[in-house]
Amino acid sequence: MTDLPPHHPAPDGVPLSVNQEAMWVGWRIDPTAATHVLPVACAVTGDLVMPRLRHAVAALGARHPMLRGRVVTGTTGARLTWRDAAPIPVTERTVTAPREEALLAAAHGRPFALDHGPLARVEVLRGPTYTLLLFVVHHLVFDGTSVVPFLLDLQRAYAGGELGPAADPAPLEAAALRGRALSDGPEGDDHRTFWRELLAEPMGRQTLPRSRPADGAFRSRSLGIDPELEARLRDLARQVGASYFTVMFAAHVLLLRHHTGHDDPVVAAPHHGRSGPDPTHHVGYFVNVLPYRPRPGGAQTHRDHLRHFHGHVRQVLTHHALPLPALLRAASLTGPAAHERTHETVFQYWNTTVDDRLDVRDVELCAPEGTCRLEVIDMLDVADYALTVMLREDRAGSTMVWKDPDGRFGDETLRRLSEDYLAVLRDMVERPDGRVADSAVRMSPSLARTEPPPCAGPTPLPERGPEVDPRLMHAIAEVWKEVLGLPSVAATDSFFELGGHSLLATTLVDRIARRLNVDLAPADLFGNPRLRDLTGVVERRTAGRSARHTAPGNRTGPVPASPFQQGLWLAQRMDPEHARYHIPLSWAVDGPLDAPTLRAALTALVARHEILRSGFVERDGVPHLEVLPPWTPDLDEVDLRDNGEAEFDRAVAAWGETAARTFSLVDGRLLRAALHTGPGGRRTLSLCVHHLVLDGGSVPLLLRELRKCHRAATGSGSPLPAPRRQYGDLLAFRAGHGSGDAEFWRRRLDGAPSTLDLRPPRRPAPHGRFTLALPTDVTTALASVRAGYQVSDFMIVVCAVAVALHRQTGLDDLTLGFPVASGRPPAFRDVLGPSMNTLLLRTRCTPRTTVAELLQQVRDEIIAGLAHQDVPFEHVVRLMRPPRRPGRTPYLDVLVNSVDRSGWSMDLGTARLTPLASGDRADGDSKVPLTVTTTTTDEGSLRVSLAYRGDQVDRAAATDLTDQVTALLSGKLPASLEDPVHERPTTRSEVTG
């Protein structure tokens, strides 16, 4: 076997298309839905050599990296990325169930995790009398047209052949961008007009007869087309100038006409969505499902019907590029009632004869150890339709496959539908000039109808939800209509069923928040996607808000710095050598980034945001913000191409430390930038910003603003209007609206210890940091804990830290802190500047308290604290008047910090910026004895580190704490939830220091 192809630098991600994003949203709502996966099952004859199969699957994953991908979200929306992706898993197991039962269980029994990946798996099932090779791929990255090139690559890789470098993702990206432009821009006007005219007229309810209640059991029926009948059908197709597929599709439309009892059936069919002369070349998801509405008339002859339907197909395919959610939205066919009418049946076409190198009935896997053969069984994919009908062509001929994924119709109905379809086909070739209406008498009398079925009445109204203010719901509905481009929405409509996606969700939430002056986040919409439910959320938020949410007013003159800024300012004044509060930010730059344009963008950024040009001047012992004239930040261009990789990384980190020493709090110039060029042309963009003017939660806004300024600097964007609100306005507004419910914190902290018995060193030592050696799939391993206790990864980490502290100190009562970005009124959402506050968490336990009980306690404490986050930490300390120790902040011996980098990637012109680790400094920047930092990346991975001050905590004690937290998080937490908190673990985990 040859080695896998070498790595070649290439793009490691693409934006999701409109259809892919609809699937992603559907997955978030129901990860277990069978519609998400496309299983390709193969019966195996001969000996399947497992090492060769594993090698071949690894080669397939390298050739088609999107199969190993995962979905991440950032400032530009949802993307599919395969950076640092895990390999496609290959498993082999013995099964005892009948073949079909084992196959269905393996195909649909395990949902994929789109936020972690990989999005494909391979299983070998060894049954009593059979062997099955099963490829299960998430539909997000794979469609039916991908099967043939995928199997050809499998053959080549299994035999030891080279597959070449990773496939170019450009076609995927081009298709996604094209679909987005047509969906949201003027380029799609003609397409939207066509679909509106075709589909907007009222259509009848076309429910097919059902012989039984839905039981959720997948059923299918296959029926081969007689070769003589197939030959006559192909001859008829040539006579009317249509394709064989068109004739078979037209027969299905006639079947629907007969069985629904009206002349206006709507039936869907997928279009491959690929451009170029060979649409079967690419592996990936390109397909778009199109609705057809040919309106066959009973007075037509079969020949007339075929010609009419052929013309209709050509019209539809001319407008195939508009994604299904957009075309349904254009025709106002959204919501559950419309879904019943447009998603009754889909007619699929799978032609495996397009490549004469492959016969899916007999796929040879050749190797020196021997040859085995695969026979592809009818694909078990489940479309989002009540009934799926597939025309499958291979070298053995044509087969019709009827799928009843939810058991709505039953075996008897499938039998009769398939047999009546054959009757229609025979009637078409025997009586091409006979009337369509006369075909009904030739079908099964128990199914043929001339009147609508009894179940074709109006759709029952969904169960009413809780009552909400109708005026408020009307106001929110107006925003929905604006964002979705719909003439009307109903109380029970779901935003995502109406065609909404993540980018539109952000727009919708932002507009509602601004228009109704209410705090609202995209998570509120994901959790309450229906109009009535979201209205209830807004109603509760509006009723519960205090005076701080009233409309803001303008400030006059300088304003005092925030309590957070005052604390930083005072600390730096007292110890300017060690208390350096700066934020180093670095991005890998992929693509050209012009330094003069970047400098102009930074200049515009400073001019737009007063916080970036505000000096901190003392008035009566309190720092005030004094707005100064615009200025141009320094942009250092550093050439390090002669350095090694490690030396380059050290130089980038050292630049931030050097830049921080140049900051002056008085002159208002607290931002510097650098472009480093390293070995091999590697480039890095670095920013160093003082914490007085920026915090981690503000980084995504800083990046959005920088991108706007960069576009304006290149002339590709519109002139930028001045922001309506500035940071000084926010401070003035908060100063005029009190400081929240301080009494809550007095009750919460009454009697709490203000310091912990952390083991001090015998003599001061250097500060240190440990990175927890967590498994790469730690977030997946903790999924059961998250779901079972309704907690986040951050809450789990906080609980692990608290358990370790209780065990090491022996205390039953302790406090620790965690920073948060304080909520802002809607009018200040786009104001740049820090909004940090430190909240306190108190945990108490008895000798019988379990880890699970402490986790619940941590969850409740964090949620309660977030509800009262407006009280500045400094006010809490003054209120409680705890005893103080030199060099210590009361209640803050331990800080658990959360850094979310999921919005820190962006495109700057034609360059892609990907965030790098921020340096994780372990020197004088440690402000408290122990700091635990959790970092979430764009890819959804979790990193945890523990830093300690060598002058306040013994290294051995810090090591012991790190070991305990690592042991709890490394897959042992689910098993130890019922352990007492004070019971120390017996297993130590490796850490890297």
N, C-alpha and C positions, 0 to 999 in steps of 0.2 A: 504494500500500500504506500502511496506517495504521501508526503507531508501536506498539511493544510496550506492553502495559499498564504503568502506573507501578507502582513498588514500594510495597507496603503492608506495614507491620510485621505479622508473623504468626509463629506458631511455626515454627521451622526444623528440626524433627525430631520423630520419634515412636519409642517403644520397638518393638522387634521382637516380633511375635507368636510363639507357640510354634512354629507351622509355619515362619515365616520364619527363626527361629533354627535350626531343624533344617536348613534349606537353607544357612544361613550356615556351620554346622559342616561340612556336606557339602562346601561349596566349599573350606573350609580343608584338608580331607582330599584332595580332588581338584578343583582349579579348572577342569580341562578337561572335566569331565563334561557331555555334551550335555543332560542333564536340567535344567541350570541356566538355559537360555535359552528364550524363546518367540519364534520368528521369525514375522513376518507378511509374506508375500511377495505382491507384486502385479505382474501383467503390465500393461505400459503400452502404450496405443494413443494416438498423437498426440504432440505436442511437450510435453515436461515442462520448464517454465521453471525453471532451477536457482536464480536469485536468489529467485524466489517460494517455491520449496521450502525454501531455507535460512531465509527469513523465517518461513515457516509452522512449521518445526521449532523455531526459536527461540521462537516464540509458544507452541508446545506445551510446551516446557521451562519457560517462565514460568508457564503455566497449571497444569501438573502437575510441580512441582519435584522430587517424589520420583524421577522418571525421571533426574534429574541427581545423585541422592544417592550416598551411600557409607555404609558401616557403621563405626561407631566404638564403642569400649567405654569404660565408665566405672564409677563406683561403683555404679550402678544396673543394670548389665548392658549388653547390646548395644543400640544405637539406630541408626536410620536418620536421617541428617542431610543437609540440602542447604545448609547455611551455606557461603557463598563457593564454591558449586558451579560446576564448569566447564560450558560449554554442551554440548548434544548434538552430536556431530560428524556432519557430512554429507560423504560422499565420493562421487566419481564416477570410474569406471574402465572401461576396455575389457577384455572377457574374450573368450576364443576357444573355451572348452569348451561342450559341449551345455548347454542351459538347466538341466536338472535337476542336472547335475553342478556347474555354476557356482553354483547356488542353495544346494546343500548345503554346498559349500566355504565360501561367504560366511556362511552361517547359523551354522555350528558350528566354523569354523576359528580364531576368535579368542576366547579366554575373557575374561570381564570381571574387573576387579580390584575386588572389593567394598570394599576398604579405601581406594580412591582415587576410584572413580567416573569419569565418569558411568555409569549403568547402562542406557543405551540408545545405539544408534548407528543411523544411516541410511546406506544405500548405494544408489547407482544403478549398475546393471550394464548396460553397453552391449555386447550380444553381436552375432554376425554377422547374426542375423535376429530379434532380440528385444531388448526393453528391460525390465528388472526394477527395481522399487522395493522395497527390502527394509528393513523395520523389525525390528531385533533388540533385544529388551528382556530384561533379566534377570528371571527368574520371581519374584524377591524383591519386585518392585514392579509386577507386571503379571500378569493372568490372562486367560483366554479371554473372560470377560464384559466386560473392558475394551476389547476390540477395536472394538466398535460406537461407543461414545462417543468413543474416540480418533480414529476415521476421520471422524466428524462434525466434530470440532474441526479436523482437518486440512483438510477441505473449507472450513470457514469462514475459517481463517487463510490458506489459499492464495488465496482470493478477496479478501483484504485486510480481512476482518471482525475485530472485536474479540472476544477470548475472555474478557475480564474478568480480575479479579485472580486471584491464585494460589488454587487450590482449597483449601477448608478441610480440614486434616488431622485434624480431630476424629473423623470416622468411623473412620479408620485406627487412631487411638490408642484409641478406645473398644473396637474389636474386639480389639485386642491385649491390653488390660487385662482384658476379659471372658474371653478364652481363657485367660489366665494364671491368673485367679481360679478358673476351673472346673478347670484342670489341677492346681493346687496346694492349693486350699482346700476347705472343706466344701461350698461352693456346688455342687461337681461330684459330690457323693456319689451322687445319683440317676442321673446320667449314667453314672458309672463302674459302678454296679450293673447297669444295662441292658446295657452292652457286655460286662461280665464274664459275665453269664448267656447272652448271645447267642453269644459267641465262645470261651469258655473250654473247652467240651467238645472232646475230641479231634476233629480234622478230618482228612480224608484228603489225601494228596499228590495234587495235581490237575494234574500236568504235562501240557500239551497235546502231541500227537505232533509230533515235529520231523523234517523230511525231510533235514536236513543239519547238520553241525557249525556252530556260530556262527562267522561270518566277520567280524563287526563292521560289515558294510555295511548302511546304512539302506535298507529296502524299504517300499513302500506300495502299496496297491491300492484304487482307488475303484470303486464300483459303484452306479449310480443305481437308485432304487426306481421301478418302473413306476407312473405316475400312477393307473392303475386299481387296482393292488394297494394303493397308499397310501390311496386313498379307502375301500377295504374295511377296511383296518386301522383307520382313524379311526372308521368305523362300529362296528367291534367294540369299540373303546375306549369309545364312548358307551354301548354295551349293558351293559358291566360296570362303568361309572362310573369309569373310569380315564382317564389322559391318554394321548396318542399316544406320548409318551416312555416311559411305563410299559410299554405293549405292546411297543415295540421292545426295551426293556431285558429284559423277561421272555423274549422270544424268544432273546436272547443267552444267558440263563441255561440255557435248554433246550439250546442248542447246546453249551454247556460240559458239561452233564450227559451228552449223547451222546458227546462226544469225550474225556471223562476217564473215563467208565465208572462213575461213582458218583453218588448222589443228593444230595451235599453240597458243591456247588461254592461257593466264596467269590469274589465278584467286587466290585471297587471301582467307585465312581462319584463324581465331584466334586459338591459342593454349592456354590452361588455365594457363600454366607456373608454376603450383604448383607442388611440390614434395610430396612424401609420398603416402600411400595407400588411403587416403581420401582427394582428391584435393579440395573438396568443403568446407573444414573446416574453411578456413581463409577468413576474409573480408579484402579487400585491392585491390591494382592493381598489378597483376602479369602477365597479359596476354601479349603475343607476337604474332603479326600477321605475318603469313608465306605465301610467294607466292608459288603457285603450277604451274608446267609446265609439264603436263603429255603427251602432244603431241598425242592425240588420232588419230588413222588412220581410214579412211573411210572403208578400207577392213576388219577391225576387226569385229568380232561378238560382241554382247553385253556382252556375257560371257567373251570373251577374254579382252574386254575393262575393265570390272570390276576387273579381276585378275591383269591386268597391272596397273590399277589405284591404287588398294590395295597395290601393291608393291611400287609404287611411294609414296604413303602416308607414308608408313613405313620408306622409305629413308628420306623423309623430316622431319618426327618427330624425327628421330635420331639426326638431327642437329637443333632442335627447339630452343636451348638455345641462339644462337647468335641473339642479338636484331636486329629488322628490319632495323634501320638506318645503322648499321654496315654491314649487309649482302648485302644491296643495294649498299653501298659504295664499298664493295669487288667486286661486279659484275659491277661496273662503271655505275650503273643505278641511276643516280642522275640528278637533274635539272628538269625543267618543262616538257621537251619533254619526258623524261623517266617516269615521274610521270603519264603522259597520258596513257602509256602502262602498267604500273604496278598497277594502282589504278582505273581500270575500274569497277571491281565488286568484292565484298567480300561475302563469303558464311558463315553465322554465324550459330551456333548450340546452342540452349538453351534447355537443358534437365532438367525440374523441377521435374522429377520422381526419381532423385537420392536419395532423402531422403523421406521415406514413412511417415514421420511425417507431411508433408506439402503438401497441394494441392493448387496450386496458383490460381485455379479457385474458391476456397472456403476456404479462410483463416479466421479462427474464432478468434475474439478478445473477450475473456471472462472476465467478471468482475461481482462483486456482483450487480452492477447497471443494468446489462443486457448484452446480447451478440450481437455484430454486426459482419457482414461478409464483407470481402474484396474479390473482384475478380480482379486479376492483369490483366490489359489491355495490349495489345501488347506494348512492350517497344518502346519508341519514341527516342532512341539514334540515333545519326547521325554519321556514320563513314566517314572517309576521302576518300570516294569512290563514283564514279558516281552512282552506283546502289548497294544497300544492299539487299541480300536475306537471310532470316532466316528460318531455320527449328526449329520449336518449338514443344517440346514434353511435354505433361502433362497427367493427368489421363483421360482427355477426348479424347486423341488421338494425331495425328500429324497435325500441321498447317504450311503452308508455308506463310511467310509474305514478301511482296515485297515493298521496300522503295525507293522512288525517292526524296531525300532530297532537291534538288535544282530545282525541276520541269523541269528537262532536257528531260524527256521522255513523261510525260503526262499520263492521265488515260487510254487512249486507248492502248498505248504501254504496260503499266503494265498489262492490261487485257490480251492482246495477249501473252505476255511472260509467264504469269502464266498458261494460258490455254495450251500453247505449252509445257511447262514443264510437265504438267500432261500427255500430249500425249507421251512424251519421256518415262515417267515412265510406262505407259501402254504398250508401244512398248517393253520395256525391259522385262516385265514379260510375254507378249504374244509371243515374238519372241526372247528368250534369245540367240539362235544360228543364228539369222538373222544379216545381215550386218548393221553396224552403219550408213553407208551412205544412206541406204534405208529409214531411219527414216525421212529424210527431206520431203518426199512426204506426210507424214502424218500430217505435221504441217500447220499452217496458211499460205496460199500461199502469202499473202502480206508481210510476214516477212521472210520466208525461202529464202535463197540465196545460189547460188553456186559460186558467184563472190564476191570480196570485195565490200563493200558499197561505194557509190560515195564519202563519206566524209573521206575515209581512205587514202587520199593522204598525202603528207608531211605536217608536222605541220607548220602553218604560222610563219614566223620569228617575234619575238616581236618587238615592235616599238623601233627604235634606240634611244639611249640616247645621251647625249652630248659627243663630241669627246674628247678623252684623249690620252696622249702620249702612243703609242703602246708598246714602249720599257719598259716604267714604268709598264704598265699593265702586260707585259710578266714577269717582275721581281717579281711582286706581285703574279702572278699566280703560279710561281714556289714555292713560300712559301705555297700557298694554297695546292698544290699537295703534298708537303712534310708533312704538318700537317694532311691532310685528307687521305693520302695514295691513291691518285687517279692518273691515268695516264694522265688525261687532265681535264681542266675546261674551260668554255666558259664565255664570257663577261657578259652574262645575268644570269649566275648561281648565286644562293643565297647560302651563306655559310651554312645556317641552313637547306635549302632544300638538300644540299649535305651531310647532316648527322652531321654537326658541333653542338657542345654543348658549355656550358659556359666555361668549363675547356679548351677545345680546342680553344675557342675564345681568352682566355687570352694568350695561347701559340702563336696563330697566330699573334695577335697584337704585342706581345713582339718581335717576330722574325722579323716582318716587320720593327718595330721601330729601332731595332738594325742594321739590314742589310742595311736599307736605310737612317739611321741617321735622323729620323723624329719623332716628337712628335705625338703619337697616343695612344688612350685609347680604352678599350673595348666598351665604349659608342659609339664611332665612327663606330664600326662594327655593333652594334645593330641598329643604325640609318641608316646605309648604307650597308645592308647585301649582295648586289650584287657586283660582282667583278668590274664592270665598275664604279659603284658609289663610292666604296671605293677607287679605283684608283684616282678618281677625288678629294677626300678629301686629299689623300697623295700628289697629284700634287699641290693643293693649298697651303698645309702646306710647301712643299718644296720651292715653288716659293716665299713665303712670309717670309721665315726665314731669320734672320740676321746672322752676322758673329759669333754670340754666339753659333750657331749650328754646327760649323765646328768641325772636329775631334779634340779631346782633346790631350793635351800634358802632359808630366810628369813634376812633380815639383822637385825642388832641395832645400833641407833645410826647416826650419820652415816657416810657412806662417802665415800672420795675421789672427786673428779670423774674422768671418763674421760680418757685421754690426749688425745683430741680436744678436750675441754672445757678441759683444763689449758692446752693451747696457745693457745686463744682467750683464756682468762682472763689469761694472762701477757702476750700481745700487747696487750690492751686496757689492762692496768695500766701497761705501758711507754709507750704512746702513746694515751691516751684521746681525744685530739682527732681523730685520723685513723683509728684502728683501730676502726671501728664495725661490729660483726658482727651485722647484723640482716637479717631476711627480710621484705621488703614483699610482701604478697599482696593482689590485688584481683580482684573479680568483678563483672561486670555483673549487675544484679538485674532479672529479668523477672517481675513479679507483686508482690503486696503482701507487705511484710516489716515486721512490727510491732517497733518499737524496744524497748519494755518486755519483750516476749517474748524478743527476741534478747539483751537484757542478762541476763535470768534464765537463758537457756541458757548464756551465757558464764560466769556465776557457777557454774552446776552443773558445767560443764566443768572449771573450776579446782578445784572441790572434789573431783572424781573423780580427777584426775591430779596426783600430788604434784610432778611435774617443773615444773608451771605455778605452783607456790607454794613453790619451793625457793630459798633464798638461797645464795650462794656465799661461804663464809667461809673465811679462811685459818687453817690449822693446821700449824705447822712448815714454813711456806713452800709448802704444797700446798692448793689449794682443795678444800673439802668441801661436799657438799650437805646443807643443814640445812632440814628440812621445816618450813614455817610454817603458821599458821592460814589457812583459806580467806578469799578476798577477792573483791571485785567489780571486774572490769576496767572501765576508762574506755571509754565508748561515745560518741564525739563525733558529734553530728548537725549536719552542715554544709550550709547552704542556699546553693547557688551558681546558682540558677535565672536570675539576671540576667547570668551570665557567658557568654562564647562557648564553643564546643566545645573549642578548643585551650587556652583559659585554664582550663577545667574540668579537663582532663587534667593540666595542669601543677600545679594545686592538689592533685589527688589524689596525685600523685607527691611533692609537697613535704610533704604531711601525713606520709608515712612517714618522711621524713628528720627532721622535727620530733619525731615521736613517739619515734624512736630515742634522741634526746638526753635524754629523760626517764627512761630506764631506769637503775636502780641494781642492781648485781649482788648487793648484800647483802640488800636487802629482799624479793627473790623475786618482784617484780612486773615481769615481762618480756614482757607481752602487752598490747596496746592495740587498740581497734577504732574504726571510724568508718563512718557512713552518710552519703554525699555525695548530694545531690540537685542535678542540673544542669539545663541548658536542655531544655525540652520534657518535664520530669518524669523525665529519665534518672536512674537511681540506681546507685550503686556501693557495694558493701561492701568495706571494706579492713581487713586485719589487719596489724599490725606485731609480729613475734615475734623475740626474740633467738635467735641461732644456738646459744646455749648450751642452749636447751630444745627446739629444733626443727631439722630438716633437711628437704631437699626430699623424701626418701623417706618421711617421716612425714606429709606433708601429706594424702594420702588417708585415713589413719587419723584425723587431726585432724578432717577433714570428717565422717567417719562418726560420730565421737563427738559432734561439734557437732549433727549431725542427731538423734541419740538424745536429747540434752539438750533440743533444741528441741521434739521431740515430747512429752517429759515435761512441759516448761513449758506446753504448750498443753493438757495433759490428755488427749491422744490416744494417748499411749504408756504402757507399763507402768512402774511405779517402777523406777528403775535401781539394781541391786545394785552394791556397791563392787567395782572390779576386783580380781581375786585377786592380781595381781602389779603392782608399781610399778617405776619406773625405777631406784630405789635397789636393788631386789632384783636387777635385771639387772646393775648395776655390781658388787654384792657377789658375784654368781655368777661373773662374768668374772674378778674378782680372785682367786677361789679355784681357777681352772682354767687358770692359766698364760697365755702370750701366743703360742701357736702355734709354728710351725716357723721360727724366726729364721734357722736355718742355710741355708734355701732362699734367703733374700734375700742372705745373705753371699756365696753362690756366684754368684747372679745379678748382683750389682753389683760383684764383684771387678774392679778396674781401670777401672770406668766413670767418665767425667768428672762431677764434681759441679756444674759450671757450663758454660754455653755461651758462645760468642763472639758474643753479640748486640751489634749496633752501638749504642753509647750515644750520647746527644745531646751536642752541644757544650756546651750549658748546659741545666739542668732546664727542662722545658716542661710545660704542662697535660697531664693524662692524656687519652686518646682512645679511641674505639671505632668500629669499622667493622661494618656489617651486610653480609654477603656477598650479592651480587645473584644469587641462584640462581634457576633456572627454577622455576615453581610445580610442575612435574611431576618434580622432581629425583629423588624416591624411585622413581618409575616408571622413569626413565631409568637408574637404577642397579640395576634388578631383575636384569639378567643378571649383574652382578658379585656381587650377594648370593647368587644361586643357584649360580653357577659356583665360587665360593670359600667358600661356606658362612660368610659374614660378615654382620654387622649394619651398619646405617647408621653407627652410632657407630664401629665398627672402620674403616670406609671413611674417615670424617672424620679419625680419628687417623692413618691411613696418609697421607692428603693433607697433614696438618700435618707429619708426620715427613719426607716427601719435600721439602716446601718448606724445612724447617729444614736438612736435609742440603745442599740446593742453595745456600741463602744463606750458611751458615756454612762450607761446604766440609769439615765434619767427617764422618768415617766412623763415629763412635761417639757417640751422644748419649742423654740420658735426658729423659723428661718424665713428669708425673704425671697421674693421673686419680682423682677422688674416687669412692668407692663406699659404699653403705650396707651395713655388715657384716652377715653372716647372723646370725640369732638362733635359739636353740633354740625348739622349738614352744611351750613354756610361756610365752614372752615375745613372741609374735607381736602381741598386742594392747596392748603396753606403749608408751605415748607417750614420745618423747624421741629425741635424736639418736643415730645409730649410724654416724656417718661415719668413714671412714678414707681415707687417700690412698695409692694404690698407685703403684708406679713401673714404667715401661715403658722398656726399653732396646732401641734399634735399632742394628744395625751393617750396613754395606754396603761392598762393594768397588766399583771402577770398573765391574765387569761386572754388579753386582746390578740386577735389573729392578724396576720398580714392582710387578709381580705377586709377585715373591719377597718384597719388603718387606711387601706386604699379608698374605701367608701368615705372615710372621714376626710381624707385629703381632697377627694372630689368635691364634697360639700363645702369645705373651707375655701377652696379656690373659687368656686362659683359664687359663694357669698362675698368673698373679697372683691371679686370683679364687679359685683353689683354696687359696691361702695368705694370704687377706685378714685373718686374725685377728691378725697381727703389727702392732701400731700403728706408724705411720710414724715417730714419735718414737723408738721402740726401734730401728728400722732405722738411723736416722741415728746414734744412739749406738753401735750395733754397728760401723758402717763407719768412723766417725771421719774424715769427709772434711775437707779444708781449707775454712774458712769465709771469706765475704766480708761486710763490713758491709752490713746491710740486705737480705741475700739468704738464702733458705732453700736448703740444699744439695739438689741434684738437681731443684729445682723452679723453674727459670727459665721453664718453660712448663707450664701446666696446661690439660688438655682436660676440660671439665666437660659432663656430660649431664644435662639436666633433662627429665624425662618428665611432661608435664601430662595424660596420657591418663586419669587418675583424678581430675582436679581439678574436674569439673563435678558438680553435685548439685542436688537439690530440697530446699529448706528450707521446710517447710510447703507453701504453694501457690506459692512463688516459685522460679524456676529461676535458679541461679547458674552463670554461664559465666566461666571464668578470663580475665583480661586480662593483657597483657604486664606483667612485674613491674618494669618501669622501666629495666632494663639500665643501671644506674648506671655512670658513667665517671669518677667523682671519686676521693676518697681510699679507696674501698672496694676498689680493685685491690690485691691482696696480693702478687702475683708479677709479674715483668716482662711476661709475655704470658699471657692467658687466652682460650682458645677455648671458646665455649659452644654446645652443640647443644641445641635444644629440640624436643620432640615434642609435638604438640597432640592434643586429643581427636579431631580430624579426620584424624590421621595425617600431617599435613604436617611438614616439617623446616625449621627455621630455624637458621642458624649466624651467630655474631658473633665478632669478635676485638677484645679490649680490651688496651690496653697502658699501662704506666706511663711518663709523659712524662719522669720523672727517671731512667729506666733504659734506655729504648729510643727510638731515633730514629724520628720519625714516618715518614720515608721508608722505613726498614727495615720498619716495621709495615705500611705501604701495600704494599710489595713482597710481603711474606708473604701478605697478604690477596689480592692479585692471583693469586698462584700457587695458593693453595688454591681460590679461586673457579674458576680455569681447570680445575683437575683435577676438581672436582665438577660443573661445568656441562656434563655430557654428554661430556667429553673423556676421563674416566678409562677407560672401556672400550677406547677406541682407543689409549691410551698405556700399557697394562699391560706391554707388552714393551719400553718405553723404559727406558734406564738411569736409575737414580735421579738420578745427577749431571748428567743432560742437562736443561738449563733449557728451559721451554716458550717458544714464540715468540709466543703470543697472550696479550694482557692482557685481563682482564675488568673491566667497570665495577664500582665499589664505591660505596656511599653512606656518607659520613662524617658 
